[in-house]
């Protein structure tokens, strides 16, 4: 497999659909409609566990490619100086929306996480990638 850098999921997806490249790593939210329409086929899931919407698609690890766990989530961000009441209101609105089953289904496909769960996820990702960057001696140019 050859790494081809694209400036986002959209251009990479277009390249796969246009058969300029043979595969891509993508978020489920970006490709779910193409999977449903039969225009793409999911080969593997990057998480340690199978994706709930794709129960028949094996993980990368199950496919025999070592210990692999890559996760992508989306979240809402605000400037650091945003007043706490405004942050609380937005968090409340997202949490309330997640209680509605139809909204919950649509947002879960998007990988949306709210509040303290999202903050904990970001800390975990920061710690993991900081360690990887240090161990690999990656330097910014």
PyMOL commands that set and color helices and strands:
alter all, ss='L'
color gray80, all
select helices_A, chain A and resi 9-17+28-36+52-54+84-97+101-110+115-135
alter helices_A, ss='H'
color red, helices_A
deselect
rebuild
show_as cartoon
